[in-house]
Each structure stands twice: as C-alpha cells, then as structure tokens.
Amino acid sequence: MRTATIKRKTKETDVQVSVNLDGTGVSDVVTGIGFFDHMLDLLARHSRIDITVKADGDLHVDNHHTTEDVGIALGQAVKQALGDMRGITRYAGVHMPMDETLSRVVIDISGRPVLVFRVEFPRDKIGAFDTELVREWFNAFAINAGVTLHVETLYGENSHHIAESCFKGLARALRAAVAIDPQAKGEVPSTKGQLGG
C-alpha cells in the first residue's frame, strides 16, 4: 500500500495529513477554512487519492499559515507514499475547464521541486479566502512533494472557477502521474536509474 501520514506542529499550526495513493478519492478534511476544505475535497475526489487533513491553525491571524502548512504536510505525505517511485507513470498533463475558465496543469514527479504558476485572479478574495494563498499552497505542495509543477490559467473571469480549475487540474494530473505503468512495473522512470537529482 502506498500510504503515508505526516504530523507537523509549530507555534502557528498543528497539522496531520494522511494519504493513500491507491484509494478511491475519499476525503476527510477539516481546516477551519471553508473554501480551502472544498478545494482539498475535490483534489481527493478527482485524483482518486484518499486524503485526510486535520488542521488547527492561528486563523485569528489569517489563513496563511494553515494553508501553507497543509500544503507542506500534504506534499511530504505524497512524497513519502511514492517511496522509490518504481513503476510510476511520472509525467502527466491536463487541460481543465471550469465553466468559462480553462487551466493547464502539467506535472513531472522528478524529485526536483519547481513551481511555475501563471495564474491571475480578478478578485483579492473568494469569500473570506485570500486568492494569493492559492499560489502559496501550490508552492508548498510542489516543493515538499519534490515535483516539477506548471500551472497556468489560459483564460477565466471568475476567481472561484479559476482556483477550482487549478486544483482539479492538479488532481487529474497527479492521478495519472502516480499511477503504476504496467509496462514499466518495477522500473524507475529515469535514464539515471533514480529520481531526485
């Protein structure tokens, strides 16, 4: 089973995340941030990765620390669950529509963390959620998962739709990239014989 649990506790947050890469998309997410919970729920559903997140953060300050630390812990959990990455598909990309919005998300489970994030939001907030935190979450996830991740919204008008297309795009790309390739089972998908350097 490709599973992992990460616990992260600081003066700002107390976070526990569990993942099952071979799950069915079940989510149990409680962060205290409604919109963020919605994004993580759909990430689980569309990636088919079971995700549990319990986060207690300093929401009296703002949503930043909780959002970022969940990204850190979730990234670490995915990386740990992947193990030596033998047999994975590794690369995947998707164009994700959400009503009037279209985003492109491309991932390489390379072991070399990079985020390219070309997304603009017409509003500063989605409800009470700061739209700038979408990038913060993607950055924390990519760096800690050890993936190369390109996220670009090609066009869109509604901030909620833009964020949702990015998270759903990641979900579908991640679903394909972590899948075991039956023709390469047991092989590390790299000419170097290893991933991560």
VEXZAVEX-123541 format. One record per atom (N, C-alpha, C, O): residue in three letters; z, y, x. Coordinates in steps of 0.2 Angstrom, whole numbers, padded with zeros to 4 digits, always signed. Layout:
<sites>
ALAZYX/...
</sites>
This chain:
<sites>
MET+0000-0006+0004/MET+0000+0000+0000/MET+0000+0006+0004/MET+0004+0007+0009/ARG-0005+0011+0003/ARG-0005+0017+0007/ARG-0001+0022+0003/ARG-0003+0026-0001/THR+0006+0022+0005/THR+0011+0027+0001/THR+0015+0030+0007/THR+0015+0028+0012/ALA+0018+0036+0004/ALA+0022+0039+0009/ALA+0027+0044+0005/ALA+0025+0046-0001/THR+0033+0045+0007/THR+0037+0050+0005/THR+0040+0055+0010/THR+0042+0053+0015/ILE+0039+0061+0009/ILE+0041+0066+0013/ILE+0047+0071+0010/ILE+0046+0073+0004/LYS+0052+0072+0014/LYS+0058+0076+0012/LYS+0058+0082+0016/LYS+0058+0081+0023/ARG+0058+0088+0014/ARG+0058+0094+0018/ARG+0063+0099+0015/ARG+0063+0101+0009/LYS+0068+0101+0019/LYS+0074+0105+0016/LYS+0075+0111+0021/LYS+0076+0110+0027/THR+0074+0117+0019/THR+0075+0123+0023/THR+0080+0127+0019/THR+0083+0125+0014/LYS+0082+0133+0022/LYS+0086+0138+0018/LYS+0082+0141+0012/LYS+0086+0144+0008/GLU+0076+0140+0012/GLU+0072+0143+0006/GLU+0070+0138+0001/GLU+0069+0139-0005/THR+0069+0131+0003/THR+0067+0126-0002/THR+0070+0120+0000/THR+0072+0118+0005/ASP+0070+0115-0005/ASP+0072+0108-0005/ASP+0066+0104-0009/ASP+0066+0105-0015/VAL+0062+0101-0005/VAL+0056+0098-0007/VAL+0056+0091-0006/VAL+0057+0088+0000/GLN+0054+0087-0011/GLN+0052+0079-0010/GLN+0046+0078-0013/GLN+0045+0079-0019/VAL+0041+0075-0009/VAL+0035+0073-0011/VAL+0033+0066-0010/VAL+0035+0063-0004/SER+0031+0062-0015/SER+0028+0055-0014/SER+0021+0054-0016/SER+0019+0058-0021/VAL+0017+0050-0012/VAL+0010+0049-0014/VAL+0009+0042-0014/VAL+0012+0038-0010/ASN+0004+0040-0018/ASN+0001+0033-0017/ASN-0007+0034-0018/ASN-0009+0036-0023/LEU-0010+0033-0012/LEU-0017+0035-0012/LEU-0021+0030-0016/LEU-0027+0031-0018/ASP-0018+0024-0017/ASP-0022+0019-0021/ASP-0019+0019-0028/ASP-0019+0013-0031/GLY-0017+0024-0031/GLY-0014+0025-0038/GLY-0019+0025-0043/GLY-0025+0024-0043/THR-0017+0028-0049/THR-0021+0029-0055/THR-0021+0036-0057/THR-0024+0038-0062/GLY-0018+0041-0053/GLY-0018+0048-0055/GLY-0012+0050-0059/GLY-0012+0055-0062/VAL-0007+0046-0058/VAL-0001+0048-0062/VAL+0003+0054-0058/VAL+0003+0054-0052/SER+0005+0059-0062/SER+0009+0064-0059/SER+0016+0065-0062/SER+0017+0064-0068/ASP+0021+0067-0058/ASP+0027+0069-0060/ASP+0029+0075-0056/ASP+0032+0074-0050/VAL+0028+0081-0058/VAL+0028+0087-0054/VAL+0033+0092-0057/VAL+0032+0094-0063/VAL+0038+0094-0054/VAL+0042+0099-0056/VAL+0044+0104-0050/VAL+0047+0102-0046/THR+0041+0110-0050/THR+0042+0115-0045/THR+0045+0121-0048/THR+0047+0126-0044/GLY+0045+0122-0054/GLY+0048+0128-0057/GLY+0043+0134-0058/GLY+0044+0139-0060/ILE+0037+0132-0056/ILE+0031+0137-0057/ILE+0026+0134-0061/ILE+0022+0129-0059/GLY+0025+0136-0067/GLY+0021+0133-0072/GLY+0014+0132-0070/GLY+0011+0126-0071/PHE+0011+0137-0068/PHE+0003+0137-0066/PHE+0002+0132-0060/PHE-0002+0128-0060/PHE+0007+0132-0055/PHE+0006+0128-0050/PHE+0007+0120-0052/PHE+0004+0116-0049/ASP+0012+0119-0056/ASP+0013+0112-0059/ASP+0006+0110-0062/ASP+0004+0104-0061/HIS+0003+0114-0065/HIS-0003+0112-0069/HIS-0009+0111-0063/HIS-0012+0106-0064/MET-0009+0114-0058/MET-0014+0113-0053/MET-0012+0106-0049/MET-0017+0103-0048/LEU-0006+0105-0048/LEU-0004+0099-0045/LEU-0005+0093-0049/LEU-0007+0087-0047/ASP-0004+0094-0056/ASP-0005+0088-0061/ASP-0013+0086-0061/ASP-0015+0081-0061/LEU-0017+0091-0061/LEU-0024+0090-0061/LEU-0027+0087-0054/LEU-0032+0084-0054/LEU-0023+0089-0049/LEU-0025+0087-0042/LEU-0024+0079-0042/LEU-0028+0075-0040/ALA-0018+0077-0045/ALA-0017+0070-0046/ALA-0022+0066-0050/ALA-0025+0061-0048/ARG-0023+0069-0056/ARG-0027+0066-0061/ARG-0034+0064-0058/ARG-0037+0059-0059/HIS-0037+0070-0055/HIS-0044+0069-0053/HIS-0045+0066-0046/HIS-0051+0064-0045/SER-0040+0065-0042/SER-0040+0062-0036/SER-0038+0054-0037/SER-0040+0050-0032/ARG-0035+0053-0042/ARG-0033+0046-0043/ARG-0027+0044-0039/ARG-0025+0038-0038/ILE-0024+0049-0036/ILE-0018+0048-0031/ILE-0012+0050-0035/ILE-0011+0055-0039/ASP-0007+0045-0035/ASP-0001+0046-0039/ASP+0003+0051-0035/ASP+0004+0050-0029/ILE+0005+0056-0038/ILE+0009+0062-0034/ILE+0015+0063-0038/ILE+0015+0065-0044/THR+0021+0063-0034/THR+0027+0065-0037/THR+0030+0071-0033/THR+0030+0071-0026/VAL+0031+0077-0036/VAL+0034+0083-0032/VAL+0040+0085-0036/VAL+0040+0086-0042/LYS+0046+0086-0032/LYS+0052+0089-0034/LYS+0053+0094-0030/LYS+0055+0093-0024/ALA+0053+0100-0032/ALA+0054+0106-0028/ALA+0059+0111-0031/ALA+0059+0113-0037/ASP+0064+0113-0027/ASP+0069+0118-0029/ASP+0069+0123-0024/ASP+0071+0123-0018/GLY+0066+0129-0026/GLY+0065+0134-0021/GLY+0068+0141-0023/GLY+0070+0142-0029/ASP+0067+0146-0019/ASP+0070+0153-0020/ASP+0065+0157-0024/ASP+0063+0162-0022/LEU+0065+0155-0030/LEU+0060+0158-0035/LEU+0063+0165-0037/LEU+0059+0169-0040/HIS+0069+0166-0036/HIS+0071+0173-0037/HIS+0068+0178-0032/HIS+0068+0184-0033/VAL+0066+0175-0026/VAL+0062+0180-0022/VAL+0055+0181-0024/VAL+0053+0186-0026/ASP+0051+0175-0024/ASP+0045+0175-0027/ASP+0043+0167-0026/ASP+0047+0163-0025/ASN+0036+0166-0027/ASN+0034+0159-0027/ASN+0031+0157-0021/ASN+0029+0151-0020/HIS+0031+0161-0016/HIS+0028+0160-0009/HIS+0030+0154-0006/HIS+0027+0149-0004/HIS+0037+0154-0005/HIS+0040+0148-0001/HIS+0039+0141-0004/HIS+0038+0136-0001/THR+0040+0141-0010/THR+0040+0135-0014/THR+0032+0132-0014/THR+0031+0126-0012/THR+0028+0137-0015/THR+0020+0135-0015/THR+0018+0132-0008/THR+0015+0127-0007/GLU+0020+0136-0003/GLU+0018+0134+0004/GLU+0022+0128+0006/GLU+0018+0123+0009/ASP+0028+0127+0005/ASP+0032+0121+0007/ASP+0030+0115+0003/ASP+0030+0109+0006/VAL+0028+0115-0003/VAL+0025+0109-0006/VAL+0018+0108-0003/VAL+0017+0102-0002/GLY+0014+0112-0001/GLY+0008+0111+0002/GLY+0009+0107+0009/GLY+0006+0103+0011/ILE+0014+0110+0013/ILE+0016+0107+0019/ILE+0018+0099+0018/ILE+0015+0095+0021/ALA+0023+0098+0013/ALA+0025+0091+0012/ALA+0020+0087+0009/ALA+0019+0081+0011/LEU+0016+0089+0005/LEU+0010+0085+0002/LEU+0005+0083+0007/LEU+0003+0078+0008/GLY+0003+0088+0012/GLY-0001+0087+0017/GLY+0002+0081+0022/GLY-0002+0077+0024/GLN+0008+0082+0023/GLN+0011+0077+0028/GLN+0011+0070+0025/GLN+0011+0065+0028/ALA+0013+0070+0018/ALA+0013+0064+0014/ALA+0006+0060+0014/ALA+0006+0054+0016/VAL+0001+0064+0013/VAL-0006+0061+0013/VAL-0008+0058+0020/VAL-0010+0053+0021/LYS-0006+0062+0025/LYS-0007+0060+0032/LYS-0004+0054+0034/LYS-0007+0049+0037/GLN+0003+0053+0032/GLN+0007+0048+0033/GLN+0004+0041+0030/GLN+0004+0036+0032/ALA+0002+0043+0023/ALA+0000+0037+0019/ALA-0007+0034+0022/ALA-0009+0028+0021/LEU-0011+0039+0025/LEU-0018+0036+0028/LEU-0017+0032+0034/LEU-0021+0028+0036/GLY-0011+0032+0037/GLY-0010+0028+0043/GLY-0015+0029+0049/GLY-0016+0035+0051/ASP-0018+0024+0051/ASP-0023+0024+0057/ASP-0030+0026+0054/ASP-0035+0026+0058/MET-0030+0026+0047/MET-0037+0029+0044/MET-0042+0023+0045/MET-0048+0025+0044/ARG-0041+0017+0046/ARG-0046+0012+0047/ARG-0049+0011+0040/ARG-0046+0010+0035/GLY-0056+0011+0040/GLY-0059+0009+0034/GLY-0061+0015+0029/GLY-0064+0014+0024/ILE-0058+0021+0030/ILE-0059+0026+0025/ILE-0066+0029+0026/ILE-0069+0028+0031/THR-0068+0032+0020/THR-0075+0035+0020/THR-0075+0041+0024/THR-0080+0042+0027/ARG-0070+0045+0025/ARG-0069+0050+0029/ARG-0072+0057+0027/ARG-0068+0062+0026/TYR-0078+0057+0025/TYR-0082+0063+0023/TYR-0083+0063+0016/TYR-0084+0058+0013/ALA-0082+0069+0013/ALA-0084+0070+0006/ALA-0085+0077+0004/ALA-0082+0081+0007/GLY-0089+0078-0001/GLY-0090+0085-0003/GLY-0092+0085-0011/GLY-0095+0080-0013/VAL-0091+0090-0014/VAL-0092+0090-0021/VAL-0093+0098-0023/VAL-0090+0102-0021/HIS-0098+0099-0028/HIS-0098+0105-0032/HIS-0095+0104-0038/HIS-0096+0100-0042/MET-0090+0108-0040/MET-0085+0108-0045/MET-0086+0114-0050/MET-0084+0119-0049/PRO-0089+0112-0056/PRO-0090+0118-0061/PRO-0083+0118-0065/PRO-0080+0113-0067/MET-0082+0124-0067/MET-0076+0125-0072/MET-0079+0131-0076/MET-0078+0137-0075/ASP-0082+0129-0082/ASP-0085+0134-0086/ASP-0090+0139-0082/ASP-0095+0136-0080/GLU-0088+0145-0082/GLU-0093+0150-0078/GLU-0093+0150-0071/GLU-0097+0153-0067/THR-0088+0146-0068/THR-0086+0146-0061/THR-0089+0139-0058/THR-0090+0134-0061/LEU-0092+0140-0052/LEU-0094+0134-0048/LEU-0091+0135-0041/LEU-0092+0140-0037/SER-0087+0130-0038/SER-0085+0130-0032/SER-0087+0124-0028/SER-0089+0119-0031/ARG-0088+0124-0021/ARG-0090+0119-0017/ARG-0084+0117-0012/ARG-0081+0122-0009/VAL-0082+0111-0012/VAL-0076+0109-0008/VAL-0079+0103-0004/VAL-0081+0098-0006/VAL-0078+0103+0003/VAL-0080+0098+0007/VAL-0075+0097+0012/VAL-0071+0101+0015/ILE-0073+0090+0013/ILE-0068+0088+0017/ILE-0070+0083+0023/ILE-0074+0079+0021/ASP-0067+0083+0028/ASP-0068+0078+0034/ASP-0060+0077+0036/ASP-0057+0081+0038/ILE-0059+0070+0035/ILE-0052+0068+0037/ILE-0053+0066+0044/ILE-0053+0061+0046/SER-0052+0072+0048/SER-0054+0072+0055/SER-0048+0071+0060/SER-0049+0069+0066/GLY-0042+0073+0057/GLY-0037+0074+0062/GLY-0037+0080+0065/GLY-0032+0082+0069/ARG-0042+0084+0064/ARG-0042+0091+0067/ARG-0042+0096+0061/ARG-0047+0097+0058/PRO-0036+0099+0060/PRO-0035+0103+0055/PRO-0038+0110+0055/PRO-0037+0114+0060/VAL-0042+0112+0050/VAL-0046+0118+0050/VAL-0047+0120+0042/VAL-0048+0115+0038/LEU-0045+0126+0040/LEU-0047+0128+0033/LEU-0052+0134+0034/LEU-0051+0139+0037/VAL-0057+0133+0030/VAL-0062+0139+0029/VAL-0061+0140+0021/VAL-0063+0135+0017/PHE-0059+0146+0019/PHE-0058+0147+0012/PHE-0061+0154+0010/PHE-0059+0159+0012/ARG-0067+0153+0007/ARG-0071+0159+0005/ARG-0070+0159-0003/ARG-0075+0157-0006/VAL-0065+0162-0005/VAL-0064+0162-0012/VAL-0061+0169-0014/VAL-0056+0171-0011/GLU-0064+0172-0019/GLU-0061+0179-0021/GLU-0059+0178-0028/GLU-0062+0176-0032/PHE-0053+0181-0030/PHE-0051+0182-0037/PHE-0051+0189-0039/PHE-0049+0194-0036/PRO-0054+0189-0045/PRO-0054+0196-0048/PRO-0047+0199-0050/PRO-0047+0205-0051/ARG-0042+0195-0051/ARG-0036+0197-0053/ARG-0031+0195-0048/ARG-0032+0190-0044/ASP-0025+0199-0047/ASP-0020+0198-0042/ASP-0015+0192-0045/ASP-0012+0189-0041/LYS-0015+0191-0051/LYS-0011+0186-0054/LYS-0014+0182-0059/LYS-0019+0184-0063/ILE-0012+0175-0060/ILE-0014+0171-0065/ILE-0007+0170-0069/ILE-0003+0166-0066/GLY-0006+0173-0074/GLY+0001+0173-0077/GLY+0006+0177-0072/GLY+0005+0182-0070/ALA+0011+0173-0070/ALA+0016+0176-0065/ALA+0014+0173-0058/ALA+0018+0175-0053/PHE+0009+0170-0057/PHE+0007+0167-0051/PHE+0002+0171-0047/PHE-0003+0173-0049/ASP+0004+0173-0041/ASP+0000+0177-0036/ASP-0006+0173-0034/ASP-0005+0167-0031/THR-0012+0176-0035/THR-0018+0172-0033/THR-0019+0171-0026/THR-0022+0166-0024/GLU-0016+0175-0022/GLU-0016+0174-0015/GLU-0013+0168-0012/GLU-0014+0166-0007/LEU-0008+0165-0017/LEU-0005+0159-0015/LEU-0009+0153-0015/LEU-0007+0148-0012/VAL-0015+0153-0018/VAL-0019+0148-0018/VAL-0022+0146-0011/VAL-0022+0141-0009/ARG-0024+0152-0008/ARG-0026+0151-0001/ARG-0020+0148+0003/ARG-0021+0144+0008/GLU-0014+0151+0002/GLU-0008+0148+0006/GLU-0007+0141+0005/GLU-0005+0137+0010/TRP-0008+0139-0001/TRP-0007+0132-0002/TRP-0012+0127+0001/TRP-0010+0122+0004/PHE-0018+0129+0001/PHE-0024+0125+0004/PHE-0023+0125+0011/PHE-0024+0120+0014/ASN-0021+0131+0014/ASN-0020+0131+0021/ASN-0014+0126+0024/ASN-0015+0123+0028/ALA-0008+0127+0020/ALA-0003+0122+0022/ALA-0005+0115+0021/ALA-0003+0111+0025/PHE-0008+0113+0016/PHE-0011+0106+0015/PHE-0015+0104+0020/PHE-0014+0099+0023/ALA-0020+0108+0022/ALA-0025+0106+0027/ALA-0022+0105+0034/ALA-0024+0100+0037/ILE-0018+0110+0036/ILE-0015+0110+0042/ILE-0011+0103+0043/ILE-0011+0100+0048/ASN-0007+0102+0038/ASN-0002+0096+0038/ASN-0005+0090+0037/ASN-0002+0085+0039/ALA-0010+0090+0033/ALA-0014+0083+0032/ALA-0019+0082+0038/ALA-0021+0076+0038/GLY-0020+0086+0042/GLY-0024+0085+0048/GLY-0032+0085+0046/GLY-0035+0080+0048/VAL-0034+0089+0041/VAL-0041+0088+0038/VAL-0044+0095+0040/VAL-0042+0100+0040/THR-0051+0094+0040/THR-0055+0100+0040/THR-0058+0101+0033/THR-0060+0096+0030/LEU-0056+0107+0030/LEU-0057+0108+0023/LEU-0061+0114+0022/LEU-0059+0120+0025/HIS-0067+0114+0019/HIS-0070+0120+0017/HIS-0070+0121+0010/HIS-0072+0117+0006/VAL-0068+0127+0007/VAL-0068+0128+0000/VAL-0071+0135-0001/VAL-0069+0140+0002/GLU-0076+0135-0005/GLU-0080+0141-0007/GLU-0081+0141-0014/GLU-0084+0137-0017/THR-0080+0147-0017/THR-0082+0148-0024/THR-0089+0152-0024/THR-0089+0157-0021/LEU-0094+0149-0026/LEU-0100+0151-0026/LEU-0101+0157-0031/LEU-0105+0162-0030/TYR-0098+0156-0037/TYR-0098+0162-0042/TYR-0093+0160-0047/TYR-0091+0154-0048/GLY-0090+0165-0050/GLY-0085+0164-0055/GLY-0082+0171-0057/GLY-0082+0176-0054/GLU-0079+0171-0063/GLU-0077+0178-0066/GLU-0069+0177-0068/GLU-0066+0182-0068/ASN-0067+0171-0070/ASN-0060+0170-0072/ASN-0056+0167-0067/ASN-0057+0162-0064/SER-0050+0171-0065/SER-0046+0169-0060/SER-0043+0162-0061/SER-0043+0158-0056/HIS-0041+0160-0067/HIS-0039+0153-0069/HIS-0044+0148-0067/HIS-0043+0143-0064/HIS-0050+0149-0070/HIS-0056+0145-0069/HIS-0057+0144-0061/HIS-0059+0138-0059/ILE-0057+0149-0057/ILE-0058+0149-0050/ILE-0053+0145-0047/ILE-0055+0140-0043/ALA-0047+0146-0048/ALA-0042+0142-0045/ALA-0042+0134-0047/ALA-0042+0130-0043/GLU-0044+0133-0053/GLU-0044+0126-0056/GLU-0050+0123-0053/GLU-0050+0117-0051/SER-0056+0126-0052/SER-0062+0123-0049/SER-0060+0121-0041/SER-0063+0116-0039/CYS-0056+0125-0038/CYS-0054+0123-0031/CYS-0050+0117-0031/CYS-0051+0113-0027/PHE-0045+0117-0035/PHE-0040+0111-0035/PHE-0044+0105-0037/PHE-0043+0100-0034/LYS-0048+0105-0042/LYS-0052+0100-0045/LYS-0057+0097-0040/LYS-0058+0091-0039/GLY-0060+0102-0036/GLY-0065+0100-0031/GLY-0061+0097-0025/GLY-0064+0092-0023/LEU-0055+0099-0023/LEU-0052+0095-0018/LEU-0050+0088-0021/LEU-0050+0084-0017/ALA-0048+0088-0027/ALA-0046+0081-0030/ALA-0052+0076-0029/ALA-0051+0071-0027/ARG-0058+0078-0031/ARG-0063+0074-0031/ARG-0066+0072-0024/ARG-0068+0067-0023/ALA-0065+0077-0020/ALA-0067+0076-0013/ALA-0062+0072-0009/ALA-0064+0067-0006/LEU-0056+0073-0010/LEU-0051+0069-0007/LEU-0051+0061-0010/LEU-0050+0057-0006/ARG-0053+0061-0016/ARG-0053+0054-0019/ARG-0059+0050-0016/ARG-0058+0044-0014/ALA-0064+0053-0014/ALA-0070+0050-0011/ALA-0068+0048-0004/ALA-0070+0043-0001/ALA-0065+0053+0000/ALA-0064+0053+0007/ALA-0059+0048+0009/ALA-0060+0045+0014/VAL-0054+0047+0005/VAL-0048+0042+0007/VAL-0050+0035+0004/VAL-0047+0030+0006/ALA-0055+0034+0000/ALA-0057+0028-0002/ALA-0059+0023+0004/ALA-0062+0026+0009/ILE-0058+0017+0003/ILE-0060+0012+0008/ILE-0067+0010+0007/ILE-0069+0009+0002/ASP-0071+0011+0013/ASP-0078+0009+0013/ASP-0079+0002+0014/ASP-0077+0000+0019/PRO-0081-0002+0009/PRO-0081-0009+0010/PRO-0085-0012+0016/PRO-0085-0017+0018/GLN-0090-0008+0018/GLN-0095-0009+0023/GLN-0092-0008+0030/GLN-0094-0010+0035/ALA-0086-0004+0030/ALA-0083-0002+0036/ALA-0076-0004+0036/ALA-0072-0001+0040/LYS-0074-0009+0033/LYS-0067-0010+0032/LYS-0064-0012+0039/LYS-0067-0017+0042/GLY-0058-0010+0041/GLY-0055-0011+0047/GLY-0058-0007+0053/GLY-0055-0007+0058/GLU-0063-0003+0052/GLU-0066+0001+0057/GLU-0063+0008+0056/GLU-0062+0011+0051/VAL-0062+0012+0062/VAL-0060+0019+0062/VAL-0067+0022+0062/VAL-0071+0021+0066/PRO-0068+0027+0057/PRO-0074+0030+0056/PRO-0075+0036+0061/PRO-0076+0042+0059/SER-0076+0034+0067/SER-0077+0039+0073/SER-0080+0035+0079/SER-0078+0030+0080/THR-0085+0038+0082/THR-0088+0035+0088/THR-0083+0035+0094/THR-0084+0032+0099/LYS-0077+0039+0093/LYS-0072+0039+0098/LYS-0067+0033+0098/LYS-0064+0032+0102/GLY-0068+0030+0092/GLY-0063+0025+0091/GLY-0056+0027+0088/GLY-0052+0023+0087/GLN-0056+0033+0087/GLN-0049+0036+0084/GLN-0051+0043+0081/GLN-0056+0046+0083/LEU-0046+0045+0077/LEU-0047+0051+0074/LEU-0041+0055+0076/LEU-0035+0053+0077/GLY-0042+0062+0077/GLY-0037+0066+0078/GLY-0037+0069+0085/GLY-0031+0071+0088/GLY-0043+0070+0088/GLY-0043+0073+0095/GLY-0049+0071+0099/GLY-0049+0074+0104/
</sites>
